[in-house]
Amino acid sequence: MGAAVEPLDPTAVASVVRYGLAADSLVRRATGDALVYSQLYPFDGLLNYTSAIIHHVRLQGLEPGTEYFYQCGDPAIPAAMSDIHAFRTMPAVGPRSYPGKIAIVGDLGLTYNTTSTVEHMVSNQPDLVLLLGDVSYANLYLTNGTGTDCYSCSFANSTPIHETYQPRWDYWGRYMEPVTSRIPMMVVEGNHEIEEQIDNKTFASYSSRFSFPSTESGSFSPFYYSFDAGGIHFIMLAAYADYSKSGKQYKWLEKDLAKVDRSVTPWVIAGWHAPWYSTFKAHYREAECMRVAMEELLYSYAVDVVFTGHVHAYERSNRVFNYTLDPCGPVHISVGDGGNREKMATSYADEPGRCPDPLSTPDPFMGGGFCGFNFTSGPAAGSFCWDRQPDYSAYRESSFGHGILEVKNETHALWRWHRNQDLYGSVGDEIYIVREPDNLQPVQLGGGGGGRRRGGGGAGMVSLAAYSPCSTVAGVPKNKGNGAASSTHKVSSILLLLPAIESKPTHGRGSAACYCSHPDAVRASYPPSHPCPRRRASASRRRRHHRQPRVAASLPLSIGTPPVAGCFISSTGRNVFRNHRPRGPTPLESIMRHVVVQCATSWDTPRTSTTNGSHAEPSAVVKAGTAPLIQALKSTANQDVSCFHFPGHNRGKASPPSLSELIGSRTFLHDLPELPELDDLFSPKGVILDAQKRAAELFGSFKTWFLVNGSTCGIQASVMATCSPGDYLIIPRNCHISVISALVLSGAVPKYIVPEYNSGWDIAGGITPSQVDKVVKELEEDRKKVGAVLVTSPTYHGICSNIQGIVNVCHLRGIPVIVDEAHGAHFRFHRNFPSSATEQGANLVVQSTHKVLCSLTQSSMLHMAGDLVDADKVSQCLQLLQSSSPSYLLLSSLDATRAQLSENAESFDEPVSMALETKHQLRIIPGISVLDLSSFLSDFPAIDPLRITLSASDLQLSGYEADDFLAEEHQIVSELVGTQAVTFAVNLGTRRHDVQRLVHSVKHLSEKYFSENGSSSRKENPASSPLDKFSIKLTPREAFFLKKRRVSIEDSLGEICGELICPYPPGIPVLIPGEIVTQDSLSYLMDVRDNGIAISGAADGELKSIMLSSPERKRKPQSEHSIRLSLTFH
């Protein structure tokens, strides 16, 4: 930077990215382009700037929902290569696939408030970031670098150009690198990116430093573009480029919206910098000309949500079109307070004396036209500003922060505004946005015809009469607390505010109970029968939703008005900011931040419990805190009561002394039955439901059940809830033993997929979408009904299947996907972990919370998403399978584990670091191999970083021999041992000295046996695969219920196995009831038995004999459906 600058040569350094699926396997390579830009000021006293070399490389052919590791720079110059980073691609485009969390932030800058915003945002672990303009605020600093705030400077006497200190961009880039290097960020320009220079050049830094999908979206402009992320179509618009109807941007927008297929991307979300619906004095109606030009187009294509920045405060609107409440309009949310460089916006245009002069509002950089005419009707008729908070404004406050959007499914999205001020609670505003407007009809009050409303006058303004579904039906009841209600009461909000987002098909019309947002709240019923006006036809016809919405509105409570039966009230915080103003007056404004009222309906709606629509009401002993079950147990244990209930140890008074000595006497205080204050596991309404809801939120599911009979009962319930007797269940042949028991219980018929098997490791991998697709087509051709597809991912060794791809195959056919994710409960909690099954769209996911996470053994969770499975049926099945006397120690350990994860977002940083470092150190030990994805031919998307599987076969050692050495010589206790490998599980309790000890022990193993046995070819595995050679005669259920006879193991060859025979661990069946006993299976079983591995399921644990199924002589040897059982091999 200086008076005269010489640009660098961008061709001097190559633009190369090396990338791959593992940090140590960057096998792919991509090249790109490099550039430099300059910011030039031909005026005395102003310094010029030329940038460093900026590289742009496009990676193509990436798989969706996949983590990639990468390194960028010039390989020919080692010092010019970056560190290895990692990022995860967006989920596959489709209506049931969404990014987990999307961070929305605006006006970021580089200030103290910026650092707080970014830290809070990163703690929420977003999968995508939208930055809505005003990035670095470089134009608020003089070129001499003094940091002088020049926002109000006049340059008339020195230069006609507003100077800008470009090194602020460099500072911002270095500060944001930990975020932008691993989380995709999409940016749109703001006014502070204009940065004028000579020759009327603008936006040089912005357009040079960021990449945009301009070509892919057909805009060919860095200022406006579109992209898809799962089931969301994002449109990023330019407030500082031509937006007129004759301009390129408008014409592109028309074409882009017309191409959107709402059956593929149900959600359409727009973003730009300057807001259309802000009630703050700062920038009030500044973007009015853009609104007049573009609003009707966005409205006609049913854009769902609009995000903006610019105004340095937070505000959320009701659904609005042309300043009028409209159920078909988008929700406008302004988040222009990420950190900025200017002051916070605190005053409102509707406050006395705060309404700005209309002529002062146009921004010359937005075209400079005047469109801000006075309103022609409604409460603000004849005025430029309202004299109170406008009806379209639902919530507003002045605070720094960021927003998180979680799109749950085709109809429901959770929005949260996170303040930086931790002292007051990080969530300032929290709602569910529901995109089912087709069931509501805009009401024209005060005359007018049907269709889209018009009228008024002045810049196309419409009448400000309110949308009022609650007040226009016949028979509106009186509110007993506040007297009769007028039939013209307005509704300030038609946002659907829900605590749950499950939904099921509705089989008929009904009526919905709703509340009007008015101090004199009126309850009314109406049939949700009329859709929004017909929108403009797009390339694909609008999908007709088969679900009815739950209708509710934001209700400011009135003292003396009790909740109506069938509704609940949930407070989500306190009002501590003077600028918070919820819609409508409320006597509770001083203590309540935001109130959500959810109403029961008589037609099928999203459910919040297994037996009714009740909300989780906090127990009398639990009013706050992060672990409600823990608090409830503490409170109950402290009661001074005389107990005449079970268990017999009577809260430890009669506990067995030896057990008390082992686990402590206080443990018995919490070993309690289902007392009223502790809730009921099978019909939860209090602390258990509260705890399960918190778990569902954390794990990203729609509904979560706590399991006290382990993941086994979760697998069994999932299969029973999806498969009727005779339905086919598609499963991998290396499924867990619990799946086979589920087949016996449900009567489902197995259709096996044989996974890829590595004989050198004696380890099976996952299954692929193509295998599933092939099997489903085979069953369809045979006219067989598929009840569900069950996938084991990750496997015991950490191999993950492509759940997203399998989900896409199945959901197209309406087939639910069950995932046995027993070993992947931790996946959601670190950026280096694979995507969880819930994130990839699975319908039922069973997780062993006691494995890598920290709950007590035998405690697990079952998560549900989507609407392909009946939640009530799952609950009924769990009630059949779980103990009727559940252990509260197990239940509370699940709640405590959830709280532990919630409180520390960086829990897994150290375990992941240790595991990756340990794998690297083990790989360089002579004779030692470490399992990775290169061990398989299939393109499996990931392997669990915390699972370390090593082999000493090159030292001529079996897995059993290596494990014995490590255990006996060094007291290393492994998780799993096999014929060829030993597996170690790193977890939250693993300490650095543990992994150092493991590495040291393996080095000792290598030193000893490398010299004794040498290192040659891998020791031959004498056992063949137990998976790929078997023959099925009967279904598991048929074989299980037939009469049995015991024979010696030698005499079983060729007979029908009558019992489940399974080495445990890993719990993968070798012989299943109904299969023919083969020589390969017997040889494998003998090998694992002789090496001391426990055999589960067999009546004779020593496996000297075996139980056979004996079909009756008159019975055909095969049932009709089992004759057609077939296998799909990799």
NORGIDA-V689480 format. One record per residue. N is the residue number from 0. RES is the residue in three letters. OMEGA is omega in whole degrees, -180 to 180 (999 if undefined). Layout:
n={N,N}
res={RES,RES}
omega={OMEGA,OMEGA}
This chain:
n={0,1,2,3,4,5,6,7,8,9,10,11,12,13,14,15,16,17,18,19,20,21,22,23,24,25,26,27,28,29,30,31,32,33,34,35,36,37,38,39,40,41,42,43,44,45,46,47,48,49,50,51,52,53,54,55,56,57,58,59,60,61,62,63,64,65,66,67,68,69,70,71,72,73,74,75,76,77,78,79,80,81,82,83,84,85,86,87,88,89,90,91,92,93,94,95,96,97,98,99,100,101,102,103,104,105,106,107,108,109,110,111,112,113,114,115,116,117,118,119,120,121,122,123,124,125,126,127,128,129,130,131,132,133,134,135,136,137,138,139,140,141,142,143,144,145,146,147,148,149,150,151,152,153,154,155,156,157,158,159,160,161,162,163,164,165,166,167,168,169,170,171,172,173,174,175,176,177,178,179,180,181,182,183,184,185,186,187,188,189,190,191,192,193,194,195,196,197,198,199,200,201,202,203,204,205,206,207,208,209,210,211,212,213,214,215,216,217,218,219,220,221,222,223,224,225,226,227,228,229,230,231,232,233,234,235,236,237,238,239,240,241,242,243,244,245,246,247,248,249,250,251,252,253,254,255,256,257,258,259,260,261,262,263,264,265,266,267,268,269,270,271,272,273,274,275,276,277,278,279,280,281,282,283,284,285,286,287,288,289,290,291,292,293,294,295,296,297,298,299,300,301,302,303,304,305,306,307,308,309,310,311,312,313,314,315,316,317,318,319,320,321,322,323,324,325,326,327,328,329,330,331,332,333,334,335,336,337,338,339,340,341,342,343,344,345,346,347,348,349,350,351,352,353,354,355,356,357,358,359,360,361,362,363,364,365,366,367,368,369,370,371,372,373,374,375,376,377,378,379,380,381,382,383,384,385,386,387,388,389,390,391,392,393,394,395,396,397,398,399,400,401,402,403,404,405,406,407,408,409,410,411,412,413,414,415,416,417,418,419,420,421,422,423,424,425,426,427,428,429,430,431,432,433,434,435,436,437,438,439,440,441,442,443,444,445,446,447,448,449,450,451,452,453,454,455,456,457,458,459,460,461,462,463,464,465,466,467,468,469,470,471,472,473,474,475,476,477,478,479,480,481,482,483,484,485,486,487,488,489,490,491,492,493,494,495,496,497,498,499,500,501,502,503,504,505,506,507,508,509,510,511,512,513,514,515,516,517,518,519,520,521,522,523,524,525,526,527,528,529,530,531,532,533,534,535,536,537,538,539,540,541,542,543,544,545,546,547,548,549,550,551,552,553,554,555,556,557,558,559,560,561,562,563,564,565,566,567,568,569,570,571,572,573,574,575,576,577,578,579,580,581,582,583,584,585,586,587,588,589,590,591,592,593,594,595,596,597,598,599,600,601,602,603,604,605,606,607,608,609,610,611,612,613,614,615,616,617,618,619,620,621,622,623,624,625,626,627,628,629,630,631,632,633,634,635,636,637,638,639,640,641,642,643,644,645,646,647,648,649,650,651,652,653,654,655,656,657,658,659,660,661,662,663,664,665,666,667,668,669,670,671,672,673,674,675,676,677,678,679,680,681,682,683,684,685,686,687,688,689,690,691,692,693,694,695,696,697,698,699,700,701,702,703,704,705,706,707,708,709,710,711,712,713,714,715,716,717,718,719,720,721,722,723,724,725,726,727,728,729,730,731,732,733,734,735,736,737,738,739,740,741,742,743,744,745,746,747,748,749,750,751,752,753,754,755,756,757,758,759,760,761,762,763,764,765,766,767,768,769,770,771,772,773,774,775,776,777,778,779,780,781,782,783,784,785,786,787,788,789,790,791,792,793,794,795,796,797,798,799,800,801,802,803,804,805,806,807,808,809,810,811,812,813,814,815,816,817,818,819,820,821,822,823,824,825,826,827,828,829,830,831,832,833,834,835,836,837,838,839,840,841,842,843,844,845,846,847,848,849,850,851,852,853,854,855,856,857,858,859,860,861,862,863,864,865,866,867,868,869,870,871,872,873,874,875,876,877,878,879,880,881,882,883,884,885,886,887,888,889,890,891,892,893,894,895,896,897,898,899,900,901,902,903,904,905,906,907,908,909,910,911,912,913,914,915,916,917,918,919,920,921,922,923,924,925,926,927,928,929,930,931,932,933,934,935,936,937,938,939,940,941,942,943,944,945,946,947,948,949,950,951,952,953,954,955,956,957,958,959,960,961,962,963,964,965,966,967,968,969,970,971,972,973,974,975,976,977,978,979,980,981,982,983,984,985,986,987,988,989,990,991,992,993,994,995,996,997,998,999,1000,1001,1002,1003,1004,1005,1006,1007,1008,1009,1010,1011,1012,1013,1014,1015,1016,1017,1018,1019,1020,1021,1022,1023,1024,1025,1026,1027,1028,1029,1030,1031,1032,1033,1034,1035,1036,1037,1038,1039,1040,1041,1042,1043,1044,1045,1046,1047,1048,1049,1050,1051,1052,1053,1054,1055,1056,1057,1058,1059,1060,1061,1062,1063,1064,1065,1066,1067,1068,1069,1070,1071,1072,1073,1074,1075,1076,1077,1078,1079,1080,1081,1082,1083,1084,1085,1086,1087,1088,1089,1090,1091,1092,1093,1094,1095,1096,1097,1098,1099,1100,1101,1102,1103,1104,1105,1106,1107,1108,1109,1110,1111,1112,1113,1114,1115,1116,1117,1118,1119,1120,1121,1122,1123,1124,1125,1126,1127,1128,1129}
res={MET,GLY,ALA,ALA,VAL,GLU,PRO,LEU,ASP,PRO,THR,ALA,VAL,ALA,SER,VAL,VAL,ARG,TYR,GLY,LEU,ALA,ALA,ASP,SER,LEU,VAL,ARG,ARG,ALA,THR,GLY,ASP,ALA,LEU,VAL,TYR,SER,GLN,LEU,TYR,PRO,PHE,ASP,GLY,LEU,LEU,ASN,TYR,THR,SER,ALA,ILE,ILE,HIS,HIS,VAL,ARG,LEU,GLN,GLY,LEU,GLU,PRO,GLY,THR,GLU,TYR,PHE,TYR,GLN,CYS,GLY,ASP,PRO,ALA,ILE,PRO,ALA,ALA,MET,SER,ASP,ILE,HIS,ALA,PHE,ARG,THR,MET,PRO,ALA,VAL,GLY,PRO,ARG,SER,TYR,PRO,GLY,LYS,ILE,ALA,ILE,VAL,GLY,ASP,LEU,GLY,LEU,THR,TYR,ASN,THR,THR,SER,THR,VAL,GLU,HIS,MET,VAL,SER,ASN,GLN,PRO,ASP,LEU,VAL,LEU,LEU,LEU,GLY,ASP,VAL,SER,TYR,ALA,ASN,LEU,TYR,LEU,THR,ASN,GLY,THR,GLY,THR,ASP,CYS,TYR,SER,CYS,SER,PHE,ALA,ASN,SER,THR,PRO,ILE,HIS,GLU,THR,TYR,GLN,PRO,ARG,TRP,ASP,TYR,TRP,GLY,ARG,TYR,MET,GLU,PRO,VAL,THR,SER,ARG,ILE,PRO,MET,MET,VAL,VAL,GLU,GLY,ASN,HIS,GLU,ILE,GLU,GLU,GLN,ILE,ASP,ASN,LYS,THR,PHE,ALA,SER,TYR,SER,SER,ARG,PHE,SER,PHE,PRO,SER,THR,GLU,SER,GLY,SER,PHE,SER,PRO,PHE,TYR,TYR,SER,PHE,ASP,ALA,GLY,GLY,ILE,HIS,PHE,ILE,MET,LEU,ALA,ALA,TYR,ALA,ASP,TYR,SER,LYS,SER,GLY,LYS,GLN,TYR,LYS,TRP,LEU,GLU,LYS,ASP,LEU,ALA,LYS,VAL,ASP,ARG,SER,VAL,THR,PRO,TRP,VAL,ILE,ALA,GLY,TRP,HIS,ALA,PRO,TRP,TYR,SER,THR,PHE,LYS,ALA,HIS,TYR,ARG,GLU,ALA,GLU,CYS,MET,ARG,VAL,ALA,MET,GLU,GLU,LEU,LEU,TYR,SER,TYR,ALA,VAL,ASP,VAL,VAL,PHE,THR,GLY,HIS,VAL,HIS,ALA,TYR,GLU,ARG,SER,ASN,ARG,VAL,PHE,ASN,TYR,THR,LEU,ASP,PRO,CYS,GLY,PRO,VAL,HIS,ILE,SER,VAL,GLY,ASP,GLY,GLY,ASN,ARG,GLU,LYS,MET,ALA,THR,SER,TYR,ALA,ASP,GLU,PRO,GLY,ARG,CYS,PRO,ASP,PRO,LEU,SER,THR,PRO,ASP,PRO,PHE,MET,GLY,GLY,GLY,PHE,CYS,GLY,PHE,ASN,PHE,THR,SER,GLY,PRO,ALA,ALA,GLY,SER,PHE,CYS,TRP,ASP,ARG,GLN,PRO,ASP,TYR,SER,ALA,TYR,ARG,GLU,SER,SER,PHE,GLY,HIS,GLY,ILE,LEU,GLU,VAL,LYS,ASN,GLU,THR,HIS,ALA,LEU,TRP,ARG,TRP,HIS,ARG,ASN,GLN,ASP,LEU,TYR,GLY,SER,VAL,GLY,ASP,GLU,ILE,TYR,ILE,VAL,ARG,GLU,PRO,ASP,ASN,LEU,GLN,PRO,VAL,GLN,LEU,GLY,GLY,GLY,GLY,GLY,GLY,ARG,ARG,ARG,GLY,GLY,GLY,GLY,ALA,GLY,MET,VAL,SER,LEU,ALA,ALA,TYR,SER,PRO,CYS,SER,THR,VAL,ALA,GLY,VAL,PRO,LYS,ASN,LYS,GLY,ASN,GLY,ALA,ALA,SER,SER,THR,HIS,LYS,VAL,SER,SER,ILE,LEU,LEU,LEU,LEU,PRO,ALA,ILE,GLU,SER,LYS,PRO,THR,HIS,GLY,ARG,GLY,SER,ALA,ALA,CYS,TYR,CYS,SER,HIS,PRO,ASP,ALA,VAL,ARG,ALA,SER,TYR,PRO,PRO,SER,HIS,PRO,CYS,PRO,ARG,ARG,ARG,ALA,SER,ALA,SER,ARG,ARG,ARG,ARG,HIS,HIS,ARG,GLN,PRO,ARG,VAL,ALA,ALA,SER,LEU,PRO,LEU,SER,ILE,GLY,THR,PRO,PRO,VAL,ALA,GLY,CYS,PHE,ILE,SER,SER,THR,GLY,ARG,ASN,VAL,PHE,ARG,ASN,HIS,ARG,PRO,ARG,GLY,PRO,THR,PRO,LEU,GLU,SER,ILE,MET,ARG,HIS,VAL,VAL,VAL,GLN,CYS,ALA,THR,SER,TRP,ASP,THR,PRO,ARG,THR,SER,THR,THR,ASN,GLY,SER,HIS,ALA,GLU,PRO,SER,ALA,VAL,VAL,LYS,ALA,GLY,THR,ALA,PRO,LEU,ILE,GLN,ALA,LEU,LYS,SER,THR,ALA,ASN,GLN,ASP,VAL,SER,CYS,PHE,HIS,PHE,PRO,GLY,HIS,ASN,ARG,GLY,LYS,ALA,SER,PRO,PRO,SER,LEU,SER,GLU,LEU,ILE,GLY,SER,ARG,THR,PHE,LEU,HIS,ASP,LEU,PRO,GLU,LEU,PRO,GLU,LEU,ASP,ASP,LEU,PHE,SER,PRO,LYS,GLY,VAL,ILE,LEU,ASP,ALA,GLN,LYS,ARG,ALA,ALA,GLU,LEU,PHE,GLY,SER,PHE,LYS,THR,TRP,PHE,LEU,VAL,ASN,GLY,SER,THR,CYS,GLY,ILE,GLN,ALA,SER,VAL,MET,ALA,THR,CYS,SER,PRO,GLY,ASP,TYR,LEU,ILE,ILE,PRO,ARG,ASN,CYS,HIS,ILE,SER,VAL,ILE,SER,ALA,LEU,VAL,LEU,SER,GLY,ALA,VAL,PRO,LYS,TYR,ILE,VAL,PRO,GLU,TYR,ASN,SER,GLY,TRP,ASP,ILE,ALA,GLY,GLY,ILE,THR,PRO,SER,GLN,VAL,ASP,LYS,VAL,VAL,LYS,GLU,LEU,GLU,GLU,ASP,ARG,LYS,LYS,VAL,GLY,ALA,VAL,LEU,VAL,THR,SER,PRO,THR,TYR,HIS,GLY,ILE,CYS,SER,ASN,ILE,GLN,GLY,ILE,VAL,ASN,VAL,CYS,HIS,LEU,ARG,GLY,ILE,PRO,VAL,ILE,VAL,ASP,GLU,ALA,HIS,GLY,ALA,HIS,PHE,ARG,PHE,HIS,ARG,ASN,PHE,PRO,SER,SER,ALA,THR,GLU,GLN,GLY,ALA,ASN,LEU,VAL,VAL,GLN,SER,THR,HIS,LYS,VAL,LEU,CYS,SER,LEU,THR,GLN,SER,SER,MET,LEU,HIS,MET,ALA,GLY,ASP,LEU,VAL,ASP,ALA,ASP,LYS,VAL,SER,GLN,CYS,LEU,GLN,LEU,LEU,GLN,SER,SER,SER,PRO,SER,TYR,LEU,LEU,LEU,SER,SER,LEU,ASP,ALA,THR,ARG,ALA,GLN,LEU,SER,GLU,ASN,ALA,GLU,SER,PHE,ASP,GLU,PRO,VAL,SER,MET,ALA,LEU,GLU,THR,LYS,HIS,GLN,LEU,ARG,ILE,ILE,PRO,GLY,ILE,SER,VAL,LEU,ASP,LEU,SER,SER,PHE,LEU,SER,ASP,PHE,PRO,ALA,ILE,ASP,PRO,LEU,ARG,ILE,THR,LEU,SER,ALA,SER,ASP,LEU,GLN,LEU,SER,GLY,TYR,GLU,ALA,ASP,ASP,PHE,LEU,ALA,GLU,GLU,HIS,GLN,ILE,VAL,SER,GLU,LEU,VAL,GLY,THR,GLN,ALA,VAL,THR,PHE,ALA,VAL,ASN,LEU,GLY,THR,ARG,ARG,HIS,ASP,VAL,GLN,ARG,LEU,VAL,HIS,SER,VAL,LYS,HIS,LEU,SER,GLU,LYS,TYR,PHE,SER,GLU,ASN,GLY,SER,SER,SER,ARG,LYS,GLU,ASN,PRO,ALA,SER,SER,PRO,LEU,ASP,LYS,PHE,SER,ILE,LYS,LEU,THR,PRO,ARG,GLU,ALA,PHE,PHE,LEU,LYS,LYS,ARG,ARG,VAL,SER,ILE,GLU,ASP,SER,LEU,GLY,GLU,ILE,CYS,GLY,GLU,LEU,ILE,CYS,PRO,TYR,PRO,PRO,GLY,ILE,PRO,VAL,LEU,ILE,PRO,GLY,GLU,ILE,VAL,THR,GLN,ASP,SER,LEU,SER,TYR,LEU,MET,ASP,VAL,ARG,ASP,ASN,GLY,ILE,ALA,ILE,SER,GLY,ALA,ALA,ASP,GLY,GLU,LEU,LYS,SER,ILE,MET,LEU,SER,SER,PRO,GLU,ARG,LYS,ARG,LYS,PRO,GLN,SER,GLU,HIS,SER,ILE,ARG,LEU,SER,LEU,THR,PHE,HIS}
omega={-179,180,178,-177,179,-178,175,177,-177,179,-177,-179,180,178,-173,172,172,-176,-180,-176,178,-178,-179,-179,179,-170,-180,-175,176,178,-178,-176,177,179,168,175,179,174,-169,179,-179,-178,180,176,180,-178,177,-176,168,-169,166,180,-179,-175,175,179,-179,177,-177,179,179,177,178,176,-174,177,177,173,-176,176,-176,179,179,-178,179,179,-175,-179,-178,178,-179,168,176,178,179,174,178,179,178,177,-179,179,180,-172,-179,-175,-176,171,-178,-180,178,178,178,-178,179,172,-170,-179,180,-178,175,178,176,-179,178,179,-178,179,178,-180,-180,179,177,174,180,175,-179,178,170,178,-168,172,-175,-169,-172,-175,179,-177,175,179,178,-178,178,174,-178,-179,180,179,-176,-178,-178,-178,173,-176,-173,-176,-176,-176,178,-175,177,-174,-177,-177,-171,177,175,176,180,178,-179,-180,179,179,-175,-175,179,178,-173,179,-178,-180,178,-180,177,-170,170,-172,172,-177,-179,174,-177,171,180,171,-175,179,178,177,177,174,-177,-178,-179,-175,179,-173,-179,174,-176,176,-175,180,-178,-179,176,-179,-178,-180,176,-173,177,-175,177,177,179,172,-174,-179,-179,171,180,176,179,-174,-177,175,-175,169,-177,179,-178,-177,178,-175,-178,-177,-178,-179,176,-179,177,-179,-178,180,-179,-178,-177,176,-175,173,178,176,-176,-176,171,-176,-179,177,172,-170,-172,-174,175,-174,175,-179,176,-180,-180,177,-179,178,-180,-178,-174,-179,176,178,-179,-177,-167,-170,-177,179,179,179,-176,177,171,172,-171,-175,175,177,179,177,170,178,-172,178,179,176,176,-180,162,174,-170,171,177,178,-178,176,-174,-178,-180,-180,178,168,179,-178,-179,-176,-173,-176,178,180,177,179,-176,-177,177,173,-176,-176,-176,178,-179,176,-179,176,-176,-177,-177,174,-179,-178,-179,-172,-178,177,-178,179,175,177,175,179,179,179,-173,179,177,175,-176,-180,-180,-176,-178,-177,179,-176,176,-179,171,175,175,178,-177,-180,-177,179,-176,-175,180,176,177,179,173,178,180,178,176,176,176,177,-174,-180,-176,-172,-171,176,178,179,176,172,-177,175,173,-174,-177,-178,-175,-176,-171,-178,-178,-179,-174,-179,164,174,-176,-177,171,-177,-176,-178,-179,-177,174,-177,176,178,178,175,179,-179,-179,179,180,-173,174,177,179,-177,-180,177,176,180,177,176,-177,174,-171,170,-172,179,-175,-167,-173,-180,179,173,177,-178,175,174,-173,-179,-173,178,-176,179,177,179,179,177,-179,175,-177,-177,170,171,178,-173,-169,172,-180,-174,173,175,-177,179,176,-173,177,180,178,178,-178,173,-180,177,171,179,-175,179,175,-172,-179,175,-178,176,178,177,-179,-170,-172,179,171,177,-179,178,179,-180,177,-177,176,-178,180,179,176,-178,-180,180,175,-179,166,-173,176,179,177,-175,169,-174,174,178,-179,178,-177,176,178,179,179,179,173,180,-178,175,-177,176,-179,178,180,180,-176,-176,176,179,176,-179,174,179,176,178,-178,-174,-177,-177,-177,176,-176,-179,177,176,-180,-172,176,178,178,173,-171,-176,176,-174,179,174,-174,-175,179,-177,-176,179,179,178,178,177,179,-179,-179,179,-179,178,-174,-179,-173,179,177,-180,180,178,178,-178,-179,-179,-179,180,175,-174,170,-171,174,-179,178,-3,-170,178,172,178,174,-177,-178,-178,177,-175,-178,179,177,178,-177,-172,180,-176,-177,178,-176,177,-176,176,-170,175,-178,176,-177,-177,-180,174,-176,-176,-174,173,-170,176,-175,-171,179,178,177,-180,180,178,177,178,179,180,-177,-176,174,180,176,-178,-180,173,172,-178,178,175,178,179,180,-179,176,176,-179,-180,-180,180,-179,-179,-176,-173,171,177,-179,175,178,174,179,-174,172,-178,176,178,-180,180,-179,179,179,176,177,176,179,-178,-173,-174,177,-180,-178,169,-171,167,180,-179,174,-176,176,-176,179,178,-172,-177,175,178,180,175,-173,176,-179,176,180,-180,-180,-178,180,179,178,180,176,179,178,-180,177,-179,176,179,-178,170,179,-177,172,-177,2,172,179,-179,174,-180,-177,172,178,-177,-179,179,178,177,180,179,-173,-174,174,-179,180,-179,178,180,175,178,170,-178,-177,-176,-177,-179,-176,-169,-174,-164,172,-176,-179,180,173,176,178,-179,178,178,-178,171,178,-176,177,-177,-179,-178,173,-176,-178,-178,-179,176,-160,177,-178,179,-180,178,-176,177,173,-178,-179,175,178,-174,180,-177,180,-178,180,179,176,180,179,179,178,179,177,-169,-177,178,176,175,-175,179,177,173,177,-179,-178,178,175,179,-180,178,177,179,179,179,-179,-173,-177,-177,-178,-176,-171,180,-177,176,180,179,-180,-178,-180,179,-180,177,180,-179,180,-176,-176,176,-178,177,-177,175,179,-178,172,-174,179,178,-177,178,-179,-180,176,-170,-173,170,-177,-180,-176,-180,-179,178,-179,178,174,-179,178,173,-179,178,172,176,180,-179,178,-180,179,180,-177,-179,-174,-177,-172,179,174,-178,-177,176,-173,176,178,-178,-175,-171,175,-177,179,-179,173,-178,-176,180,180,179,-174,179,177,-178,176,178,178,180,179,-179,179,175,178,176,-179,-178,-178,-172,175,179,-178,-174,-175,177,-179,179,-178,-180,-176,178,-177,-178,176,-179,177,-169,-165,-180,177,-176,-175,176,-177,172,179,-179,179,-178,-177,-174,175,176,-177,172,-178,176,176,-176,-180,-177,-176,-174,179,-180,179,180,-178,-179,-180,-178,-165,171,-177,-9,13,-180,178,-175,173,174,-178,177,-179,179,177,176,-178,179,180,-179,179,-180,179,-179,178,-179,-179,177,-177,178,172,179,-179,178,-178,174,-177,177,177,-177,178,175,172,178,-177,177,180,173,-177,176,176,-175,-179,-176,174,-177,-179,173,-175,-177,-179,176,-175,177,178,-176,174,-178,177,999}
